[in-house]
């Protein structure tokens, strides 16, 4: 299997499973990845997702160029913008996504990382956008999200040099949340996912959508959208349960309704 997909306790686990090629993604992997992200989006029992790579060497080295580059797409495919969407290419997933970076995070692996919300890394991880070294550009958001998430000169160096940065540098620039020992990586990712899952899932999704979209809209529009979203949340069962549980000094039992 190019991809392993599991669901436990409202958490979806997505593992890129091609360690023999540094978890590089071939067309089959991309297809399975698209199906997995759609399942995360559409399954009401999934409240959070963790994505990682198999083994302890690589999160993902990006696209498997031996299998993806030789194919010359037909010109009409340029307008197939909804085909096999993934997290970093057009698919809107408002549930929180945590990246557990277990090693090299390069090219398409890096653009996948840029589309996640919380990022935990091991100390030996390396981060980079190496596409320019192959005469191509970092698609699937590489040229778009990098400058929004890193200081301008740092982002431009990564984009135009194809060089990598260490986990320590990534932490310094705010690209990742934390560096942990290899044997604690999934434990920390699950811990953070569990903390998020204790909160109202509809509120979490609303917060993510508002926060992400705030980057692309004027403040007055964002404030108006925030007000409308809050008005909607107040009509949910979870919004009744939250204050009630607080008043009764017990843990809220949210249902995502």
C-alpha positions as a LaTeX table, in Angstrom:
\begin{tabular}{lrrr}
\hline
Residue & $x$ (\AA) & $y$ (\AA) & $z$ (\AA) \\
\hline
Unk1 & 0.00 & 0.00 & 0.00 \\
Unk2 & 1.38 & 3.40 & $-1.00$ \\
Unk3 & $-0.65$ & 4.99 & 1.78 \\
Unk4 & $-1.93$ & 3.78 & 5.15 \\
Unk5 & $-5.17$ & 5.35 & 6.39 \\
Unk6 & $-6.60$ & 4.67 & 9.85 \\
Unk7 & $-9.12$ & 6.32 & 12.17 \\
Unk8 & $-9.02$ & 6.06 & 15.98 \\
Unk9 & $-10.75$ & 8.21 & 18.60 \\
Unk10 & $-11.84$ & 10.88 & 16.10 \\
Unk11 & $-8.26$ & 11.14 & 14.74 \\
Unk12 & $-7.34$ & 10.14 & 11.18 \\
Unk13 & $-3.81$ & 8.83 & 10.65 \\
Unk14 & $-2.37$ & 9.26 & 7.15 \\
Unk15 & 1.01 & 7.61 & 6.57 \\
Unk16 & 2.87 & 7.91 & 3.28 \\
Unk17 & 4.21 & 4.39 & 2.94 \\
Unk18 & 7.04 & 4.28 & 0.41 \\
Unk19 & 10.14 & 4.29 & 2.64 \\
Unk20 & 12.25 & 2.58 & $-0.02$ \\
Unk21 & 12.11 & 5.84 & $-2.06$ \\
Unk22 & 12.14 & 8.30 & 0.86 \\
Unk23 & 8.32 & 8.33 & 0.79 \\
Unk24 & 8.36 & 10.02 & $-2.60$ \\
Unk25 & 4.85 & 10.14 & $-4.06$ \\
Unk26 & 3.99 & 8.49 & $-7.37$ \\
Unk27 & 0.64 & 8.90 & $-9.18$ \\
Unk28 & $-0.89$ & 6.05 & $-7.15$ \\
Unk29 & 0.12 & 7.73 & $-3.89$ \\
Unk30 & $-1.32$ & 11.05 & $-4.97$ \\
Unk31 & $-4.58$ & 9.35 & $-5.90$ \\
Unk32 & $-4.81$ & 7.61 & $-2.53$ \\
Unk33 & $-3.82$ & 10.83 & $-0.77$ \\
Unk34 & $-6.66$ & 12.67 & $-2.51$ \\
Unk35 & $-9.15$ & 10.02 & $-1.42$ \\
Unk36 & $-7.84$ & 10.18 & 2.16 \\
Unk37 & $-8.14$ & 13.95 & 2.44 \\
Unk38 & $-11.67$ & 13.80 & 1.04 \\
Unk39 & $-12.51$ & 11.19 & 3.69 \\
Unk40 & $-11.08$ & 13.45 & 6.40 \\
Unk41 & $-13.19$ & 16.32 & 5.09 \\
Unk42 & $-16.43$ & 14.36 & 4.69 \\
Unk43 & $-16.43$ & 11.89 & 7.60 \\
Unk44 & $-18.23$ & 13.48 & 10.59 \\
Unk45 & $-16.49$ & 11.06 & 12.98 \\
Unk46 & $-13.09$ & 12.52 & 12.06 \\
Unk47 & $-12.27$ & 15.66 & 14.03 \\
Unk48 & $-8.52$ & 15.92 & 13.44 \\
Unk49 & $-5.83$ & 14.36 & 11.22 \\
Unk50 & $-2.16$ & 13.45 & 11.62 \\
Unk51 & 0.01 & 13.02 & 8.53 \\
Unk52 & 3.47 & 11.44 & 8.62 \\
Unk53 & 5.85 & 9.27 & 6.63 \\
Unk54 & 6.78 & 5.62 & 7.08 \\
Unk55 & 10.14 & 4.85 & 8.71 \\
Unk56 & 12.50 & 7.27 & 10.42 \\
Unk57 & 14.35 & 8.85 & 7.49 \\
Unk58 & 11.80 & 10.81 & 5.50 \\
Unk59 & 8.44 & 12.56 & 5.88 \\
Unk60 & 8.33 & 12.82 & 2.09 \\
Unk61 & 10.86 & 13.71 & $-0.58$ \\
Unk62 & 8.05 & 15.00 & $-2.80$ \\
Unk63 & 6.99 & 13.65 & $-6.16$ \\
Unk64 & 8.64 & 10.51 & $-7.49$ \\
Unk65 & 10.16 & 12.18 & $-10.56$ \\
Unk66 & 10.93 & 8.87 & $-12.24$ \\
Unk67 & 7.21 & 8.16 & $-12.45$ \\
Unk68 & 5.58 & 11.58 & $-12.60$ \\
Unk69 & 7.72 & 13.78 & $-14.85$ \\
Unk70 & 7.89 & 11.55 & $-18.00$ \\
Unk71 & 4.13 & 11.85 & $-18.56$ \\
Unk72 & 3.19 & 14.77 & $-20.81$ \\
Unk73 & $-0.35$ & 15.89 & $-19.87$ \\
Unk74 & $-2.82$ & 16.85 & $-22.57$ \\
Unk75 & $-3.44$ & 20.58 & $-22.84$ \\
Unk76 & $-7.13$ & 20.21 & $-21.90$ \\
Unk77 & $-6.07$ & 18.94 & $-18.47$ \\
Unk78 & $-4.97$ & 22.47 & $-17.58$ \\
Unk79 & $-8.63$ & 23.24 & $-16.86$ \\
Unk80 & $-9.25$ & 20.11 & $-14.77$ \\
Unk81 & $-8.75$ & 22.13 & $-11.60$ \\
Unk82 & $-10.92$ & 19.87 & $-9.42$ \\
Unk83 & $-9.26$ & 16.60 & $-10.40$ \\
Unk84 & $-7.67$ & 14.56 & $-7.58$ \\
Unk85 & $-7.50$ & 17.49 & $-5.21$ \\
Unk86 & $-5.20$ & 17.20 & $-2.20$ \\
Unk87 & $-4.71$ & 19.26 & 0.94 \\
Unk88 & $-2.12$ & 21.55 & $-0.63$ \\
Unk89 & $-3.85$ & 21.69 & $-4.02$ \\
Unk90 & $-7.33$ & 23.16 & $-3.83$ \\
Unk91 & $-9.12$ & 20.89 & $-1.34$ \\
Unk92 & $-10.64$ & 22.78 & 1.57 \\
Unk93 & $-10.30$ & 20.78 & 4.79 \\
Unk94 & $-11.32$ & 22.86 & 7.79 \\
Unk95 & $-10.51$ & 20.15 & 10.30 \\
Unk96 & $-7.10$ & 20.63 & 11.96 \\
Unk97 & $-4.17$ & 18.78 & 10.42 \\
Unk98 & $-0.99$ & 17.94 & 12.34 \\
Unk99 & 2.25 & 17.04 & 10.56 \\
Unk100 & 4.59 & 14.60 & 12.31 \\
Unk101 & 7.83 & 15.22 & 10.42 \\
Unk102 & 10.01 & 12.15 & 10.82 \\
Unk103 & 12.86 & 13.11 & 8.49 \\
Unk104 & 13.47 & 14.75 & 5.11 \\
Unk105 & 10.65 & 17.14 & 4.19 \\
Unk106 & 11.44 & 18.19 & 0.64 \\
Unk107 & 9.70 & 19.49 & $-2.47$ \\
Unk108 & 6.13 & 18.12 & $-2.48$ \\
Unk109 & 6.64 & 17.00 & 1.11 \\
Unk110 & 7.39 & 20.61 & 2.03 \\
Unk111 & 4.35 & 21.97 & 0.17 \\
Unk112 & 2.23 & 19.39 & 2.02 \\
Unk113 & 3.73 & 20.62 & 5.29 \\
Unk114 & 2.83 & 24.21 & 4.40 \\
Unk115 & $-0.84$ & 23.21 & 4.16 \\
Unk116 & $-0.93$ & 21.73 & 7.68 \\
Unk117 & $-1.75$ & 23.58 & 10.89 \\
Unk118 & 0.47 & 22.15 & 13.64 \\
Unk119 & 3.94 & 20.75 & 12.93 \\
Unk120 & 6.07 & 18.52 & 15.15 \\
Unk121 & 9.52 & 17.50 & 13.95 \\
Unk122 & 12.47 & 15.30 & 14.83 \\
Unk123 & 15.90 & 16.89 & 15.19 \\
Unk124 & 17.40 & 15.32 & 12.05 \\
Unk125 & 14.68 & 16.59 & 9.70 \\
Unk126 & 15.64 & 18.77 & 6.74 \\
Unk127 & 13.25 & 21.18 & 5.03 \\
Unk128 & 13.50 & 22.46 & 1.50 \\
Unk129 & 11.99 & 23.21 & $-1.90$ \\
Unk130 & 14.39 & 21.49 & $-4.28$ \\
Unk131 & 12.31 & 21.72 & $-7.47$ \\
Unk132 & 14.35 & 24.58 & $-8.93$ \\
Unk133 & 17.37 & 22.26 & $-9.05$ \\
Unk134 & 15.38 & 20.09 & $-11.46$ \\
Unk135 & 14.36 & 22.99 & $-13.68$ \\
Unk136 & 10.77 & 23.13 & $-12.39$ \\
Unk137 & 8.97 & 25.12 & $-9.71$ \\
Unk138 & 7.45 & 24.04 & $-6.37$ \\
Unk139 & 3.82 & 23.66 & $-7.35$ \\
Unk140 & 0.85 & 22.82 & $-5.12$ \\
Unk141 & 1.34 & 26.04 & $-3.19$ \\
Unk142 & 5.10 & 26.20 & $-2.85$ \\
Unk143 & 5.42 & 29.63 & $-4.48$ \\
Unk144 & 2.29 & 30.86 & $-2.70$ \\
Unk145 & 2.41 & 29.66 & 0.91 \\
Unk146 & 6.16 & 29.90 & 1.58 \\
Unk147 & 6.20 & 33.70 & 1.61 \\
Unk148 & 3.12 & 33.78 & 3.83 \\
Unk149 & 4.75 & 31.55 & 6.44 \\
Unk150 & 8.40 & 32.61 & 6.46 \\
Unk151 & 10.22 & 35.96 & 6.40 \\
Unk152 & 10.67 & 37.21 & 2.82 \\
Unk153 & 14.44 & 36.72 & 2.41 \\
Unk154 & 14.34 & 33.28 & 4.04 \\
Unk155 & 11.45 & 32.18 & 1.84 \\
Unk156 & 13.05 & 33.52 & $-1.33$ \\
Unk157 & 16.33 & 31.75 & $-0.55$ \\
Unk158 & 14.53 & 28.43 & $-0.12$ \\
Unk159 & 12.55 & 28.94 & $-3.33$ \\
Unk160 & 15.37 & 30.10 & $-5.58$ \\
Unk161 & 18.35 & 28.14 & $-4.20$ \\
Unk162 & 16.76 & 24.76 & $-3.64$ \\
Unk163 & 18.88 & 24.46 & $-0.49$ \\
Unk164 & 17.57 & 22.99 & 2.78 \\
Unk165 & 17.20 & 24.28 & 6.32 \\
Unk166 & 17.64 & 22.27 & 9.51 \\
Unk167 & 14.97 & 21.55 & 12.07 \\
Unk168 & 16.58 & 24.10 & 14.39 \\
Unk169 & 16.35 & 26.78 & 11.68 \\
Unk170 & 12.76 & 25.78 & 10.91 \\
Unk171 & 11.90 & 26.17 & 14.59 \\
Unk172 & 13.66 & 29.54 & 14.77 \\
Unk173 & 11.68 & 30.90 & 11.83 \\
Unk174 & 8.37 & 29.53 & 13.09 \\
Unk175 & 7.90 & 26.93 & 10.36 \\
Unk176 & 7.41 & 24.19 & 12.97 \\
Unk177 & 6.03 & 24.16 & 16.51 \\
Unk178 & 8.43 & 21.85 & 18.30 \\
Unk179 & 11.37 & 19.46 & 17.98 \\
Unk180 & 11.06 & 16.16 & 19.85 \\
Unk181 & 13.06 & 12.92 & 20.08 \\
Unk182 & 12.27 & 10.41 & 17.33 \\
Unk183 & 10.61 & 7.98 & 19.76 \\
Unk184 & 8.32 & 10.75 & 21.04 \\
Unk185 & 7.18 & 12.10 & 17.67 \\
Unk186 & 3.84 & 10.32 & 17.30 \\
Unk187 & 3.17 & 10.57 & 21.02 \\
Unk188 & 3.45 & 14.36 & 20.87 \\
Unk189 & 1.35 & 14.57 & 17.69 \\
Unk190 & $-1.36$ & 12.42 & 19.29 \\
Unk191 & $-1.21$ & 14.48 & 22.47 \\
Unk192 & $-1.87$ & 17.68 & 20.56 \\
Unk193 & $-4.60$ & 16.04 & 18.49 \\
Unk194 & $-6.28$ & 14.81 & 21.68 \\
Unk195 & $-6.18$ & 18.30 & 23.21 \\
Unk196 & $-7.84$ & 19.75 & 20.13 \\
Unk197 & $-10.44$ & 16.97 & 20.09 \\
Unk198 & $-11.52$ & 17.92 & 23.62 \\
Unk199 & $-12.84$ & 21.19 & 22.23 \\
Unk200 & $-16.02$ & 21.79 & 20.28 \\
Unk201 & $-15.27$ & 20.38 & 16.79 \\
Unk202 & $-17.54$ & 22.82 & 14.98 \\
Unk203 & $-15.91$ & 25.74 & 16.76 \\
Unk204 & $-12.46$ & 24.39 & 15.83 \\
Unk205 & $-13.43$ & 24.19 & 12.15 \\
Unk206 & $-14.92$ & 27.66 & 12.20 \\
Unk207 & $-11.76$ & 29.06 & 13.81 \\
Unk208 & $-9.52$ & 27.39 & 11.22 \\
Unk209 & $-11.58$ & 28.63 & 8.28 \\
Unk210 & $-11.70$ & 32.17 & 9.64 \\
Unk211 & $-8.00$ & 32.25 & 10.49 \\
Unk212 & $-6.90$ & 30.87 & 7.11 \\
Unk213 & $-9.19$ & 33.11 & 5.08 \\
Unk214 & $-8.20$ & 36.18 & 7.11 \\
Unk215 & $-4.89$ & 36.13 & 5.20 \\
Unk216 & $-6.69$ & 36.91 & 1.96 \\
Unk217 & $-9.42$ & 39.39 & 2.91 \\
Unk218 & $-9.68$ & 42.92 & 4.34 \\
Unk219 & $-10.11$ & 43.13 & 8.12 \\
Unk220 & $-13.65$ & 44.52 & 7.92 \\
Unk221 & $-14.76$ & 41.55 & 5.82 \\
Unk222 & $-13.04$ & 39.14 & 8.21 \\
Unk223 & $-14.75$ & 40.71 & 11.22 \\
Unk224 & $-18.12$ & 40.47 & 9.50 \\
Unk225 & $-17.52$ & 36.82 & 8.58 \\
Unk226 & $-16.43$ & 36.13 & 12.16 \\
Unk227 & $-19.65$ & 37.64 & 13.52 \\
Unk228 & $-21.80$ & 35.57 & 11.16 \\
Unk229 & $-19.93$ & 32.37 & 12.02 \\
Unk230 & $-20.32$ & 33.03 & 15.74 \\
Unk231 & $-24.05$ & 33.60 & 15.26 \\
Unk232 & $-24.31$ & 30.22 & 13.56 \\
Unk233 & $-22.25$ & 28.42 & 16.23 \\
Unk234 & $-24.51$ & 29.74 & 18.98 \\
Unk235 & $-27.38$ & 27.72 & 17.50 \\
Unk236 & $-25.55$ & 24.37 & 17.81 \\
Unk237 & $-25.95$ & 21.67 & 20.45 \\
Unk238 & $-22.24$ & 21.99 & 21.27 \\
Unk239 & $-22.67$ & 25.67 & 22.13 \\
Unk240 & $-25.32$ & 24.66 & 24.68 \\
Unk241 & $-23.27$ & 21.79 & 26.08 \\
Unk242 & $-20.08$ & 23.85 & 26.56 \\
Unk243 & $-21.42$ & 26.47 & 29.02 \\
Unk244 & $-23.62$ & 23.87 & 30.71 \\
Unk245 & $-20.64$ & 21.58 & 31.38 \\
Unk246 & $-18.63$ & 24.54 & 32.67 \\
Unk247 & $-21.42$ & 25.51 & 35.10 \\
Unk248 & $-21.74$ & 21.91 & 36.29 \\
Unk249 & $-17.94$ & 21.59 & 36.67 \\
Unk250 & $-17.62$ & 18.59 & 34.34 \\
Unk251 & $-15.96$ & 17.79 & 31.04 \\
Unk252 & $-18.05$ & 18.84 & 28.07 \\
Unk253 & $-19.34$ & 16.00 & 25.86 \\
Unk254 & $-19.23$ & 17.57 & 22.41 \\
Unk255 & $-20.87$ & 15.78 & 19.48 \\
Unk256 & $-20.11$ & 18.02 & 16.54 \\
Unk257 & $-23.75$ & 18.99 & 16.21 \\
\hline
\end{tabular}
